Amino acid sequence: MDSQPQINDKLLSFPVCPTKQESNAMKGAFILLIVLAHNTLLVPTTSVVQHYFYQFHYFTFFILPFLYPPRQLSIRRIGDYFIRFYIPYFWLFLITFLAYNILLKHDVLDFSRFVSVFFNPEISRIKEITGFHFLWFLPVFCLFSILRDFYSSSRLMFQFILFGLALFVHFSGFMGLPSYYEYRIQIPLGVVQSFYFFPMGIITLWVLRYVPGFRIQQEYKSMYNKWYARCLSILIFTILSFDFMRDGELGASAWTGEMRNIFLSVFFFILIYLFRGIILHLPLLQTLGKYSLEIYLFHVFVYNGLILFFYKLGVVMNPFIGIIVFFGTLFISLSIIKLLKKTDFIQKIFFPKELMALKDVLK
């Protein structure tokens, strides 16, 4: 969902960075997993399979930016991030807030709570007043992008400090301190959630750059080295997956379970990354990746609409209907997005890419 930087000298000196086509294909695979994980007919709620998918299904979008070359943080770039993510966040938050409270709950509108939750995007609080979970992603990814730019352009000492803070977010609850879930409610703007994804991105970058067998310099030497890295990543990911299925989310102990969950998302990402040269030739993944952010924002509404449609028809819900809903969600979401993209005004009002795009509309 993060924009791919243009090819330049920095990119050429940053060998782990995928090309734009590779990045789109990877994001296409990631958004497919998200749509699948949210389909309760195929992945039942509270099932071990859903818990398993939820260990890495959206984490991958937070790992990918760490493979991009460092970006110099500036006031202009911070403004672009806020415009790109907070504008659609505001519109969707407002629309779902009004619809949920007026049409479904028939409740009095509490705009003080609207403001409170808007600037403290904790997932359960967003669900309480909008009826949906998914909106948390936009403000969290906004702050995450700013912190990632600061991290990648900082000196080594500051990078270790940020990495230490990120690990603290993961493990504080095991040290007799408030847990991640408590901190994310107390601290606004998605700060805690943003730090939560840092270890996965940093560890992935370290593995691809420094670990023998995965080092990017080795990957392109021969076909043997490519398949060695791919098979190794499949083996590690399979072992971690079996461990999760056996011991559950917490694992044999809280510490080892949390570490296992971190590496589960790391090696799922690495697995897709190492196969990027193959999947980039799939046109569907290219299209899905290109519109991954928009699909993420629309698929929840389309999915729920299709479920309601089949319920009204009296259809018995089963995995076969789940497959129809899965592909229907993708197709209808893409159709809506492409229709909206044809209207330049709507594009600039609801999905501006940068500050200047919004200024043009206001003029």
TAPE-V343869 format. One line per field, one symbol per residue. psi: psi as a letter, one per 40 degrees, with the letter a starting at -180 (. if undefined). Layout:
# TAPE-V343869
psi=???
This chain:
# TAPE-V343869
psi=eiihiihaddddegeehiiddddddddddddddddddeheddgiieiddddddeeededddedddeeiiihhhiddddddddddddddddddddddddddddddefihhgedddddddegfhddddddeeeideedddddddddddddddddeiidddddddddddddddeddeeeiiidddddddhiefddddddedddddddddddddhhdehddddediddddddddddddddddddddddddeadeadidddddddddddddddddddddedddeeehddddddddfdddddddddddddddddddddefhhhidddddddddddddddddddddddehdddddddfididddddddd.
